[in-house]
Amino acid sequence: MPNIALELGNQSASFGVHSAYGEQMDVDGVRIIPVALAWSGFGGGSDESGNGGGGGGGYSVPLGAYIRKGDDLRFEPNIVSALAVAIPFIWVAGRALSRVIRALKR
């Protein structure tokens, strides 16, 4: 395993759009280009006796797809992913706003 960093880099290239959606495709003259947000992390180490280890992981969120039909290009969001992100954000923003209002009333 002399090139473990290169091997992990090659494996992490499959994260993202490819793992969430797949390749772009043409359907009846319409090109569909998927979009996803992905991140990954890896770590490793060894001790003085040469014992070592490592690990890593990644996460991918499908955001939507670009739809190209002739000269027209538009983005179609993935509603399920948008709701999965928006609901916790709205809850946290509401809690913060209620605390600010409560503090201003005092």
Biopython code that builds the backbone (N, CA, C, O; Angstrom):
import numpy as np
from Bio.PDB.StructureBuilder import StructureBuilder

atoms = [
    (1, "MET", "N", (0.814, -1.189, 0.000)),
    (1, "MET", "CA", (0.000, 0.000, 0.000)),
    (1, "MET", "C", (0.862, 1.259, 0.000)),
    (1, "MET", "O", (0.643, 2.139, 0.832)),
    (2, "PRO", "N", (1.826, 1.375, -0.896)),
    (2, "PRO", "CA", (2.650, 2.574, -0.889)),
    (2, "PRO", "C", (1.921, 3.807, -1.396)),
    (2, "PRO", "O", (2.292, 4.921, -1.024)),
    (3, "ASN", "N", (0.910, 3.656, -2.224)),
    (3, "ASN", "CA", (0.182, 4.796, -2.789)),
    (3, "ASN", "C", (-1.261, 4.817, -2.289)),
    (3, "ASN", "O", (-2.199, 4.922, -3.080)),
    (4, "ILE", "N", (-1.430, 4.717, -0.981)),
    (4, "ILE", "CA", (-2.787, 4.661, -0.432)),
    (4, "ILE", "C", (-3.544, 5.959, -0.695)),
    (4, "ILE", "O", (-4.759, 5.934, -0.893)),
    (5, "ALA", "N", (-2.838, 7.100, -0.699)),
    (5, "ALA", "CA", (-3.509, 8.375, -0.969)),
    (5, "ALA", "C", (-4.062, 8.401, -2.393)),
    (5, "ALA", "O", (-5.172, 8.885, -2.618)),
    (6, "LEU", "N", (-3.307, 7.891, -3.341)),
    (6, "LEU", "CA", (-3.793, 7.839, -4.720)),
    (6, "LEU", "C", (-4.971, 6.889, -4.860)),
    (6, "LEU", "O", (-5.929, 7.180, -5.575)),
    (7, "GLU", "N", (-4.900, 5.767, -4.187)),
    (7, "GLU", "CA", (-5.990, 4.786, -4.249)),
    (7, "GLU", "C", (-7.271, 5.362, -3.657)),
    (7, "GLU", "O", (-8.345, 5.186, -4.232)),
    (8, "LEU", "N", (-7.177, 6.053, -2.505)),
    (8, "LEU", "CA", (-8.354, 6.671, -1.900)),
    (8, "LEU", "C", (-8.907, 7.774, -2.788)),
    (8, "LEU", "O", (-10.122, 7.939, -2.893)),
    (9, "GLY", "N", (-8.022, 8.530, -3.428)),
    (9, "GLY", "CA", (-8.468, 9.571, -4.346)),
    (9, "GLY", "C", (-9.226, 9.005, -5.529)),
    (9, "GLY", "O", (-10.241, 9.563, -5.944)),
    (10, "ASN", "N", (-8.738, 7.892, -6.078)),
    (10, "ASN", "CA", (-9.432, 7.253, -7.202)),
    (10, "ASN", "C", (-10.795, 6.705, -6.788)),
    (10, "ASN", "O", (-11.760, 6.791, -7.548)),
    (11, "GLN", "N", (-10.872, 6.146, -5.589)),
    (11, "GLN", "CA", (-12.144, 5.610, -5.122)),
    (11, "GLN", "C", (-13.137, 6.718, -4.796)),
    (11, "GLN", "O", (-14.337, 6.552, -5.012)),
    (12, "SER", "N", (-12.652, 7.850, -4.276)),
    (12, "SER", "CA", (-13.564, 8.931, -3.915)),
    (12, "SER", "C", (-14.127, 9.639, -5.139)),
    (12, "SER", "O", (-15.108, 10.372, -5.018)),
    (13, "ALA", "N", (-13.542, 9.444, -6.305)),
    (13, "ALA", "CA", (-14.064, 10.048, -7.524)),
    (13, "ALA", "C", (-15.448, 9.516, -7.869)),
    (13, "ALA", "O", (-16.190, 10.159, -8.612)),
    (14, "SER", "N", (-15.805, 8.348, -7.339)),
    (14, "SER", "CA", (-17.125, 7.785, -7.624)),
    (14, "SER", "C", (-18.206, 8.366, -6.726)),
    (14, "SER", "O", (-19.386, 8.097, -6.948)),
    (15, "PHE", "N", (-17.837, 9.160, -5.711)),
    (15, "PHE", "CA", (-18.839, 9.823, -4.873)),
    (15, "PHE", "C", (-19.485, 10.941, -5.670)),
    (15, "PHE", "O", (-18.993, 11.299, -6.740)),
    (16, "GLY", "N", (-20.541, 11.481, -5.184)),
    (16, "GLY", "CA", (-21.152, 12.649, -5.808)),
    (16, "GLY", "C", (-22.261, 12.296, -6.753)),
    (16, "GLY", "O", (-23.103, 11.448, -6.455)),
    (17, "VAL", "N", (-22.264, 12.949, -7.897)),
    (17, "VAL", "CA", (-23.343, 12.791, -8.863)),
    (17, "VAL", "C", (-23.466, 11.344, -9.313)),
    (17, "VAL", "O", (-24.577, 10.838, -9.471)),
    (18, "HIS", "N", (-22.352, 10.680, -9.517)),
    (18, "HIS", "CA", (-22.403, 9.299, -10.012)),
    (18, "HIS", "C", (-23.081, 8.371, -9.013)),
    (18, "HIS", "O", (-23.825, 7.474, -9.412)),
    (19, "SER", "N", (-22.834, 8.572, -7.722)),
    (19, "SER", "CA", (-23.462, 7.695, -6.739)),
    (19, "SER", "C", (-24.899, 8.114, -6.441)),
    (19, "SER", "O", (-25.711, 7.277, -6.046)),
    (20, "ALA", "N", (-25.232, 9.404, -6.623)),
    (20, "ALA", "CA", (-26.592, 9.856, -6.355)),
    (20, "ALA", "C", (-27.518, 9.644, -7.543)),
    (20, "ALA", "O", (-28.673, 9.258, -7.363)),
    (21, "TYR", "N", (-27.033, 9.887, -8.738)),
    (21, "TYR", "CA", (-27.870, 9.837, -9.932)),
    (21, "TYR", "C", (-27.356, 8.890, -11.005)),
    (21, "TYR", "O", (-28.096, 8.033, -11.489)),
    (22, "GLY", "N", (-26.098, 9.042, -11.373)),
    (22, "GLY", "CA", (-25.560, 8.329, -12.520)),
    (22, "GLY", "C", (-25.050, 9.315, -13.550)),
    (22, "GLY", "O", (-24.861, 10.493, -13.246)),
    (23, "GLU", "N", (-24.827, 8.848, -14.753)),
    (23, "GLU", "CA", (-24.290, 9.673, -15.836)),
    (23, "GLU", "C", (-25.383, 10.539, -16.468)),
    (23, "GLU", "O", (-26.575, 10.272, -16.317)),
    (24, "GLN", "N", (-24.940, 11.593, -17.188)),
    (24, "GLN", "CA", (-25.899, 12.374, -17.965)),
    (24, "GLN", "C", (-26.458, 11.495, -19.075)),
    (24, "GLN", "O", (-25.816, 10.543, -19.518)),
    (25, "MET", "N", (-27.664, 11.832, -19.514)),
    (25, "MET", "CA", (-28.287, 10.997, -20.539)),
    (25, "MET", "C", (-29.123, 11.858, -21.472)),
    (25, "MET", "O", (-29.534, 12.965, -21.125)),
    (26, "ASP", "N", (-29.363, 11.326, -22.659)),
    (26, "ASP", "CA", (-30.225, 11.955, -23.652)),
    (26, "ASP", "C", (-31.493, 11.113, -23.800)),
    (26, "ASP", "O", (-31.433, 9.906, -24.038)),
    (27, "VAL", "N", (-32.641, 11.779, -23.652)),
    (27, "VAL", "CA", (-33.925, 11.102, -23.775)),
    (27, "VAL", "C", (-34.797, 11.915, -24.732)),
    (27, "VAL", "O", (-35.192, 13.036, -24.411)),
    (28, "ASP", "N", (-35.097, 11.359, -25.896)),
    (28, "ASP", "CA", (-35.945, 12.017, -26.902)),
    (28, "ASP", "C", (-35.468, 13.423, -27.239)),
    (28, "ASP", "O", (-36.278, 14.347, -27.325)),
    (29, "GLY", "N", (-34.185, 13.594, -27.426)),
    (29, "GLY", "CA", (-33.633, 14.894, -27.794)),
    (29, "GLY", "C", (-33.456, 15.852, -26.638)),
    (29, "GLY", "O", (-33.088, 17.007, -26.850)),
    (30, "VAL", "N", (-33.709, 15.404, -25.417)),
    (30, "VAL", "CA", (-33.554, 16.237, -24.223)),
    (30, "VAL", "C", (-32.364, 15.695, -23.438)),
    (30, "VAL", "O", (-32.321, 14.509, -23.112)),
    (31, "ARG", "N", (-31.394, 16.565, -23.133)),
    (31, "ARG", "CA", (-30.232, 16.146, -22.348)),
    (31, "ARG", "C", (-30.488, 16.443, -20.883)),
    (31, "ARG", "O", (-30.855, 17.563, -20.529)),
    (32, "ILE", "N", (-30.297, 15.454, -20.035)),
    (32, "ILE", "CA", (-30.479, 15.568, -18.587)),
    (32, "ILE", "C", (-29.109, 15.477, -17.940)),
    (32, "ILE", "O", (-28.413, 14.471, -18.077)),
    (33, "ILE", "N", (-28.718, 16.556, -17.218)),
    (33, "ILE", "CA", (-27.411, 16.624, -16.566)),
    (33, "ILE", "C", (-27.643, 16.684, -15.058)),
    (33, "ILE", "O", (-28.066, 17.725, -14.555)),
    (34, "PRO", "N", (-27.381, 15.599, -14.315)),
    (34, "PRO", "CA", (-27.658, 15.577, -12.887)),
    (34, "PRO", "C", (-26.688, 16.449, -12.092)),
    (34, "PRO", "O", (-25.537, 16.641, -12.483)),
    (35, "VAL", "N", (-27.184, 16.973, -10.962)),
    (35, "VAL", "CA", (-26.393, 17.829, -10.070)),
    (35, "VAL", "C", (-26.534, 17.285, -8.653)),
    (35, "VAL", "O", (-27.641, 17.003, -8.195)),
    (36, "ALA", "N", (-25.405, 17.139, -7.962)),
    (36, "ALA", "CA", (-25.417, 16.670, -6.578)),
    (36, "ALA", "C", (-24.327, 17.372, -5.788)),
    (36, "ALA", "O", (-23.309, 17.786, -6.344)),
    (37, "LEU", "N", (-24.548, 17.500, -4.497)),
    (37, "LEU", "CA", (-23.557, 18.051, -3.573)),
    (37, "LEU", "C", (-22.918, 16.875, -2.848)),
    (37, "LEU", "O", (-23.618, 16.037, -2.280)),
    (38, "ALA", "N", (-21.592, 16.810, -2.866)),
    (38, "ALA", "CA", (-20.905, 15.673, -2.254)),
    (38, "ALA", "C", (-19.695, 16.149, -1.469)),
    (38, "ALA", "O", (-19.051, 17.135, -1.828)),
    (39, "TRP", "N", (-19.397, 15.439, -0.400)),
    (39, "TRP", "CA", (-18.163, 15.686, 0.322)),
    (39, "TRP", "C", (-17.681, 14.365, 0.899)),
    (39, "TRP", "O", (-18.461, 13.441, 1.133)),
    (40, "SER", "N", (-16.381, 14.304, 1.121)),
    (40, "SER", "CA", (-15.790, 13.073, 1.642)),
    (40, "SER", "C", (-14.589, 13.429, 2.498)),
    (40, "SER", "O", (-14.040, 14.527, 2.402)),
    (41, "GLY", "N", (-14.195, 12.489, 3.329)),
    (41, "GLY", "CA", (-13.030, 12.683, 4.184)),
    (41, "GLY", "C", (-12.346, 11.360, 4.448)),
    (41, "GLY", "O", (-12.986, 10.311, 4.515)),
    (42, "PHE", "N", (-11.039, 11.427, 4.597)),
    (42, "PHE", "CA", (-10.245, 10.223, 4.821)),
    (42, "PHE", "C", (-9.170, 10.527, 5.850)),
    (42, "PHE", "O", (-8.747, 11.673, 6.004)),
    (43, "GLY", "N", (-8.742, 9.509, 6.537)),
    (43, "GLY", "CA", (-7.660, 9.663, 7.502)),
    (43, "GLY", "C", (-6.928, 8.353, 7.663)),
    (43, "GLY", "O", (-7.432, 7.288, 7.308)),
    (44, "GLY", "N", (-5.752, 8.448, 8.193)),
    (44, "GLY", "CA", (-4.956, 7.249, 8.416)),
    (44, "GLY", "C", (-3.754, 7.561, 9.271)),
    (44, "GLY", "O", (-3.434, 8.726, 9.510)),
    (45, "GLY", "N", (-3.097, 6.535, 9.726)),
    (45, "GLY", "CA", (-1.917, 6.732, 10.539)),
    (45, "GLY", "C", (-1.279, 5.411, 10.889)),
    (45, "GLY", "O", (-1.800, 4.342, 10.570)),
    (46, "SER", "N", (-0.130, 5.504, 11.558)),
    (46, "SER", "CA", (0.571, 4.300, 12.004)),
    (46, "SER", "C", (1.353, 4.633, 13.261)),
    (46, "SER", "O", (1.606, 5.800, 13.562)),
    (47, "ASP", "N", (1.735, 3.589, 13.991)),
    (47, "ASP", "CA", (2.547, 3.788, 15.189)),
    (47, "ASP", "C", (3.998, 3.419, 14.908)),
    (47, "ASP", "O", (4.357, 3.123, 13.769)),
    (48, "GLU", "N", (4.834, 3.437, 15.948)),
    (48, "GLU", "CA", (6.272, 3.192, 15.768)),
    (48, "GLU", "C", (6.578, 1.774, 15.303)),
    (48, "GLU", "O", (7.593, 1.547, 14.644)),
    (49, "SER", "N", (5.712, 0.817, 15.638)),
    (49, "SER", "CA", (5.976, -0.570, 15.262)),
    (49, "SER", "C", (5.507, -0.898, 13.840)),
    (49, "SER", "O", (5.669, -2.030, 13.385)),
    (50, "GLY", "N", (4.935, 0.069, 13.145)),
    (50, "GLY", "CA", (4.522, -0.159, 11.764)),
    (50, "GLY", "C", (3.079, -0.568, 11.598)),
    (50, "GLY", "O", (2.617, -0.761, 10.474)),
    (51, "ASN", "N", (2.345, -0.707, 12.713)),
    (51, "ASN", "CA", (0.920, -1.019, 12.609)),
    (51, "ASN", "C", (0.178, 0.248, 12.203)),
    (51, "ASN", "O", (0.386, 1.321, 12.768)),
    (52, "GLY", "N", (-0.663, 0.100, 11.243)),
    (52, "GLY", "CA", (-1.375, 1.275, 10.763)),
    (52, "GLY", "C", (-2.800, 0.970, 10.393)),
    (52, "GLY", "O", (-3.234, -0.181, 10.387)),
    (53, "GLY", "N", (-3.509, 2.012, 10.088)),
    (53, "GLY", "CA", (-4.896, 1.859, 9.687)),
    (53, "GLY", "C", (-5.407, 3.145, 9.086)),
    (53, "GLY", "O", (-4.736, 4.177, 9.104)),
    (54, "GLY", "N", (-6.560, 3.063, 8.575)),
    (54, "GLY", "CA", (-7.163, 4.246, 7.974)),
    (54, "GLY", "C", (-8.629, 4.013, 7.707)),
    (54, "GLY", "O", (-9.146, 2.906, 7.858)),
    (55, "GLY", "N", (-9.275, 5.064, 7.316)),
    (55, "GLY", "CA", (-10.691, 4.958, 7.010)),
    (55, "GLY", "C", (-11.172, 6.218, 6.336)),
    (55, "GLY", "O", (-10.439, 7.196, 6.193)),
    (56, "GLY", "N", (-12.379, 6.171, 5.940)),
    (56, "GLY", "CA", (-12.947, 7.340, 5.285)),
    (56, "GLY", "C", (-14.418, 7.143, 5.008)),
    (56, "GLY", "O", (-14.986, 6.080, 5.258)),
    (57, "GLY", "N", (-15.012, 8.181, 4.493)),
    (57, "GLY", "CA", (-16.423, 8.109, 4.169)),
    (57, "GLY", "C", (-16.831, 9.309, 3.346)),
    (57, "GLY", "O", (-16.061, 10.250, 3.156)),
    (58, "GLY", "N", (-18.016, 9.259, 2.879)),
    (58, "GLY", "CA", (-18.521, 10.352, 2.065)),
    (58, "GLY", "C", (-20.028, 10.421, 2.131)),
    (58, "GLY", "O", (-20.695, 9.509, 2.619)),
    (59, "TYR", "N", (-20.548, 11.524, 1.628)),
    (59, "TYR", "CA", (-21.980, 11.760, 1.639)),
    (59, "TYR", "C", (-22.361, 12.494, 0.367)),
    (59, "TYR", "O", (-21.610, 13.352, -0.098)),
    (60, "SER", "N", (-23.482, 12.184, -0.189)),
    (60, "SER", "CA", (-23.920, 12.797, -1.429)),
    (60, "SER", "C", (-25.404, 13.136, -1.335)),
    (60, "SER", "O", (-26.213, 12.307, -0.917)),
    (61, "VAL", "N", (-25.756, 14.356, -1.725)),
    (61, "VAL", "CA", (-27.147, 14.807, -1.713)),
    (61, "VAL", "C", (-27.553, 15.171, -3.135)),
    (61, "VAL", "O", (-26.959, 16.075, -3.723)),
    (62, "PRO", "N", (-28.541, 14.500, -3.701)),
    (62, "PRO", "CA", (-28.994, 14.865, -5.048)),
    (62, "PRO", "C", (-29.761, 16.182, -5.001)),
    (62, "PRO", "O", (-30.768, 16.289, -4.301)),
    (63, "LEU", "N", (-29.292, 17.186, -5.744)),
    (63, "LEU", "CA", (-29.910, 18.510, -5.728)),
    (63, "LEU", "C", (-30.945, 18.698, -6.826)),
    (63, "LEU", "O", (-31.936, 19.399, -6.623)),
    (64, "GLY", "N", (-30.735, 18.091, -7.973)),
    (64, "GLY", "CA", (-31.653, 18.253, -9.090)),
    (64, "GLY", "C", (-30.953, 17.917, -10.385)),
    (64, "GLY", "O", (-30.011, 17.125, -10.409)),
    (65, "ALA", "N", (-31.421, 18.528, -11.467)),
    (65, "ALA", "CA", (-30.826, 18.264, -12.771)),
    (65, "ALA", "C", (-31.025, 19.468, -13.679)),
    (65, "ALA", "O", (-32.028, 20.177, -13.603)),
    (66, "TYR", "N", (-30.033, 19.674, -14.540)),
    (66, "TYR", "CA", (-30.172, 20.641, -15.623)),
    (66, "TYR", "C", (-30.826, 19.928, -16.788)),
    (66, "TYR", "O", (-30.434, 18.820, -17.151)),
    (67, "ILE", "N", (-31.817, 20.566, -17.366)),
    (67, "ILE", "CA", (-32.538, 20.012, -18.504)),
    (67, "ILE", "C", (-32.241, 20.897, -19.701)),
    (67, "ILE", "O", (-32.557, 22.086, -19.689)),
    (68, "ARG", "N", (-31.632, 20.323, -20.738)),
    (68, "ARG", "CA", (-31.332, 21.071, -21.964)),
    (68, "ARG", "C", (-32.197, 20.514, -23.090)),
    (68, "ARG", "O", (-32.126, 19.336, -23.441)),
    (69, "LYS", "N", (-33.015, 21.407, -23.640)),
    (69, "LYS", "CA", (-33.885, 21.049, -24.755)),
    (69, "LYS", "C", (-33.668, 22.102, -25.829)),
    (69, "LYS", "O", (-34.196, 23.210, -25.732)),
    (70, "GLY", "N", (-32.892, 21.761, -26.854)),
    (70, "GLY", "CA", (-32.529, 22.720, -27.888)),
    (70, "GLY", "C", (-31.612, 23.784, -27.301)),
    (70, "GLY", "O", (-30.548, 23.468, -26.767)),
    (71, "ASP", "N", (-32.025, 25.049, -27.400)),
    (71, "ASP", "CA", (-31.253, 26.146, -26.824)),
    (71, "ASP", "C", (-31.700, 26.494, -25.410)),
    (71, "ASP", "O", (-31.080, 27.339, -24.764)),
    (72, "ASP", "N", (-32.750, 25.870, -24.921)),
    (72, "ASP", "CA", (-33.297, 26.153, -23.599)),
    (72, "ASP", "C", (-32.574, 25.303, -22.548)),
    (72, "ASP", "O", (-32.458, 24.087, -22.700)),
    (73, "LEU", "N", (-32.089, 25.952, -21.479)),
    (73, "LEU", "CA", (-31.437, 25.259, -20.364)),
    (73, "LEU", "C", (-32.083, 25.738, -19.082)),
    (73, "LEU", "O", (-32.117, 26.939, -18.811)),
    (74, "ARG", "N", (-32.603, 24.798, -18.282)),
    (74, "ARG", "CA", (-33.223, 25.173, -17.014)),
    (74, "ARG", "C", (-32.836, 24.157, -15.949)),
    (74, "ARG", "O", (-32.450, 23.029, -16.255)),
    (75, "PHE", "N", (-32.945, 24.580, -14.686)),
    (75, "PHE", "CA", (-32.627, 23.715, -13.558)),
    (75, "PHE", "C", (-33.919, 23.243, -12.919)),
    (75, "PHE", "O", (-34.794, 24.053, -12.614)),
    (76, "GLU", "N", (-34.044, 21.947, -12.713)),
    (76, "GLU", "CA", (-35.198, 21.358, -12.039)),
    (76, "GLU", "C", (-34.721, 20.797, -10.706)),
    (76, "GLU", "O", (-33.994, 19.804, -10.687)),
    (77, "PRO", "N", (-35.117, 21.418, -9.577)),
    (77, "PRO", "CA", (-34.638, 20.946, -8.275)),
    (77, "PRO", "C", (-35.290, 19.631, -7.857)),
    (77, "PRO", "O", (-36.388, 19.294, -8.301)),
    (78, "ASN", "N", (-34.599, 18.906, -7.006)),
    (78, "ASN", "CA", (-35.135, 17.699, -6.387)),
    (78, "ASN", "C", (-35.919, 18.159, -5.150)),
    (78, "ASN", "O", (-35.317, 18.567, -4.157)),
    (79, "ILE", "N", (-37.227, 18.099, -5.203)),
    (79, "ILE", "CA", (-38.082, 18.640, -4.147)),
    (79, "ILE", "C", (-37.857, 17.921, -2.818)),
    (79, "ILE", "O", (-37.876, 18.561, -1.767)),
    (80, "VAL", "N", (-37.649, 16.624, -2.843)),
    (80, "VAL", "CA", (-37.452, 15.867, -1.607)),
    (80, "VAL", "C", (-36.187, 16.349, -0.892)),
    (80, "VAL", "O", (-36.209, 16.552, 0.322)),
    (81, "SER", "N", (-35.090, 16.534, -1.624)),
    (81, "SER", "CA", (-33.852, 17.023, -1.010)),
    (81, "SER", "C", (-34.016, 18.453, -0.501)),
    (81, "SER", "O", (-33.504, 18.793, 0.566)),
    (82, "ALA", "N", (-34.728, 19.293, -1.259)),
    (82, "ALA", "CA", (-34.953, 20.668, -0.822)),
    (82, "ALA", "C", (-35.742, 20.704, 0.480)),
    (82, "ALA", "O", (-35.425, 21.491, 1.372)),
    (83, "LEU", "N", (-36.756, 19.873, 0.598)),
    (83, "LEU", "CA", (-37.526, 19.815, 1.842)),
    (83, "LEU", "C", (-36.704, 19.254, 2.998)),
    (83, "LEU", "O", (-36.834, 19.711, 4.133)),
    (84, "ALA", "N", (-35.864, 18.270, 2.712)),
    (84, "ALA", "CA", (-35.028, 17.679, 3.764)),
    (84, "ALA", "C", (-34.052, 18.698, 4.335)),
    (84, "ALA", "O", (-33.685, 18.611, 5.507)),
    (85, "VAL", "N", (-33.632, 19.652, 3.530)),
    (85, "VAL", "CA", (-32.733, 20.704, 4.001)),
    (85, "VAL", "C", (-33.526, 21.865, 4.590)),
    (85, "VAL", "O", (-33.122, 22.429, 5.606)),
    (86, "ALA", "N", (-34.645, 22.232, 3.974)),
    (86, "ALA", "CA", (-35.393, 23.416, 4.379)),
    (86, "ALA", "C", (-36.103, 23.249, 5.713)),
    (86, "ALA", "O", (-36.134, 24.195, 6.499)),
    (87, "ILE", "N", (-36.666, 22.103, 5.996)),
    (87, "ILE", "CA", (-37.431, 21.926, 7.225)),
    (87, "ILE", "C", (-36.572, 22.133, 8.473)),
    (87, "ILE", "O", (-36.984, 22.896, 9.347)),
    (88, "PRO", "N", (-35.399, 21.498, 8.612)),
    (88, "PRO", "CA", (-34.577, 21.788, 9.794)),
    (88, "PRO", "C", (-34.092, 23.244, 9.832)),
    (88, "PRO", "O", (-34.010, 23.839, 10.906)),
    (89, "PHE", "N", (-33.775, 23.812, 8.675)),
    (89, "PHE", "CA", (-33.317, 25.204, 8.634)),
    (89, "PHE", "C", (-34.423, 26.144, 9.118)),
    (89, "PHE", "O", (-34.152, 27.059, 9.895)),
    (90, "ILE", "N", (-35.647, 25.936, 8.676)),
    (90, "ILE", "CA", (-36.765, 26.782, 9.097)),
    (90, "ILE", "C", (-37.019, 26.618, 10.595)),
    (90, "ILE", "O", (-37.317, 27.599, 11.276)),
    (91, "TRP", "N", (-36.907, 25.408, 11.116)),
    (91, "TRP", "CA", (-37.110, 25.176, 12.546)),
    (91, "TRP", "C", (-36.068, 25.930, 13.366)),
    (91, "TRP", "O", (-36.407, 26.597, 14.343)),
    (92, "VAL", "N", (-34.789, 25.825, 12.964)),
    (92, "VAL", "CA", (-33.718, 26.509, 13.700)),
    (92, "VAL", "C", (-33.878, 28.025, 13.594)),
    (92, "VAL", "O", (-33.704, 28.739, 14.582)),
    (93, "ALA", "N", (-34.207, 28.516, 12.405)),
    (93, "ALA", "CA", (-34.398, 29.961, 12.224)),
    (93, "ALA", "C", (-35.575, 30.457, 13.062)),
    (93, "ALA", "O", (-35.501, 31.542, 13.639)),
    (94, "GLY", "N", (-36.648, 29.691, 13.138)),
    (94, "GLY", "CA", (-37.795, 30.067, 13.963)),
    (94, "GLY", "C", (-37.460, 30.110, 15.434)),
    (94, "GLY", "O", (-37.882, 31.021, 16.147)),
    (95, "ARG", "N", (-36.695, 29.120, 15.899)),
    (95, "ARG", "CA", (-36.277, 29.114, 17.315)),
    (95, "ARG", "C", (-35.404, 30.318, 17.626)),
    (95, "ARG", "O", (-35.579, 30.970, 18.655)),
    (96, "ALA", "N", (-34.458, 30.612, 16.731)),
    (96, "ALA", "CA", (-33.565, 31.747, 16.953)),
    (96, "ALA", "C", (-34.349, 33.055, 16.948)),
    (96, "ALA", "O", (-34.109, 33.922, 17.789)),
    (97, "LEU", "N", (-35.275, 33.206, 16.017)),
    (97, "LEU", "CA", (-36.069, 34.426, 15.938)),
    (97, "LEU", "C", (-36.942, 34.598, 17.181)),
    (97, "LEU", "O", (-37.076, 35.711, 17.688)),
    (98, "SER", "N", (-37.536, 33.518, 17.676)),
    (98, "SER", "CA", (-38.357, 33.629, 18.879)),
    (98, "SER", "C", (-37.525, 34.032, 20.090)),
    (98, "SER", "O", (-38.005, 34.779, 20.942)),
    (99, "ARG", "N", (-36.292, 33.556, 20.183)),
    (99, "ARG", "CA", (-35.423, 33.948, 21.302)),
    (99, "ARG", "C", (-34.989, 35.407, 21.192)),
    (99, "ARG", "O", (-34.881, 36.105, 22.200)),
    (100, "VAL", "N", (-34.739, 35.865, 19.963)),
    (100, "VAL", "CA", (-34.383, 37.278, 19.771)),
    (100, "VAL", "C", (-35.553, 38.171, 20.158)),
    (100, "VAL", "O", (-35.365, 39.177, 20.843)),
    (101, "ILE", "N", (-36.748, 37.816, 19.729)),
    (101, "ILE", "CA", (-37.929, 38.615, 20.071)),
    (101, "ILE", "C", (-38.156, 38.606, 21.571)),
    (101, "ILE", "O", (-38.466, 39.645, 22.154)),
    (102, "ARG", "N", (-38.008, 37.452, 22.206)),
    (102, "ARG", "CA", (-38.169, 37.364, 23.655)),
    (102, "ARG", "C", (-37.142, 38.222, 24.372)),
    (102, "ARG", "O", (-37.468, 38.869, 25.367)),
    (103, "ALA", "N", (-35.904, 38.241, 23.885)),
    (103, "ALA", "CA", (-34.859, 39.056, 24.519)),
    (103, "ALA", "C", (-35.120, 40.539, 24.319)),
    (103, "ALA", "O", (-34.820, 41.336, 25.208)),
    (104, "LEU", "N", (-35.670, 40.930, 23.177)),
    (104, "LEU", "CA", (-35.965, 42.350, 22.925)),
    (104, "LEU", "C", (-37.147, 42.847, 23.750)),
    (104, "LEU", "O", (-37.232, 44.040, 24.042)),
    (105, "LYS", "N", (-38.045, 41.969, 24.125)),
    (105, "LYS", "CA", (-39.202, 42.367, 24.958)),
    (105, "LYS", "C", (-38.803, 42.710, 26.383)),
    (105, "LYS", "O", (-39.515, 43.455, 27.057)),
    (106, "ARG", "N", (-37.699, 42.194, 26.849)),
    (106, "ARG", "CA", (-37.264, 42.422, 28.235)),
    (106, "ARG", "C", (-36.721, 43.782, 28.428)),
    (106, "ARG", "O", (-36.313, 44.132, 29.536)),
]
sb = StructureBuilder()
sb.init_structure("model")
sb.init_model(0)
sb.init_chain("A")
sb.init_seg("    ")
for serial, (resi, resn, name, xyz) in enumerate(atoms, 1):
    if name == "N":
        sb.init_residue(resn, " ", resi, " ")
    sb.init_atom(name, np.array(xyz, "f"), 0.0, 1.0, " ", f" {name:<3s}", serial, name[0])
structure = sb.get_structure()
